[in-house]
Amino acid sequence: MIIVNNYNEFEAQLGKELGVSEWHTITQEQINKFADATLDHQWIHTDPEKAKTESPFKTTIAHGYLTLSLIPYLWKQVADIRNLKMEINYGIESLRFAQPVLVNDKVRLKVKLSNLINLRGVTKTTMAIELEIEGQKKPAFAGDVVFLYHFID
């Protein structure tokens, strides 16, 4: 795990792969809870019996937005950003879903620091990310996420 205390320590990592999170298993319970939270109960996510016979995947799949929502959790396993007043999820750019995440798949986040800007004391980072699926060549998704970090002076 990388530790970052300020802008200069981030700058030293520019262009480098920052690391990879631990594997996280996507369970049917997690998918169902996400469906409840988002009111998206499409059968391809929540009905294992129907998915067995009617889905091309022969099982349920995670919502794409569920996999996206794991970014902050998995990012915290890659980097410990310290000395902060505040951290803000600022945006997602150029993101593409490459393949579905099936129930019980294991996923992990790979992160590279691709850009860094000092905006009058606020550190704006752009991270190139991929959500890898264990045993698969293609990631679930790849793109750029942007975080703003307000370090304590």
Buried (B, 14 or more C-beta within 10 A) or exposed (E): EBEBBBBEBBEEBEEEEBBBBEEBEBEBEBBBEBBEEEEEEEEBBBBBEEBEEEBEBEBBBBBBEBBBBBBEEBBEBBBEBEEBEEBEEBEBEEBEBBBBBBBEBBBBBBBBBBEBEEEEEBBBBBBBBBBBBEEBEEBBBBBBBBBBBEBEE
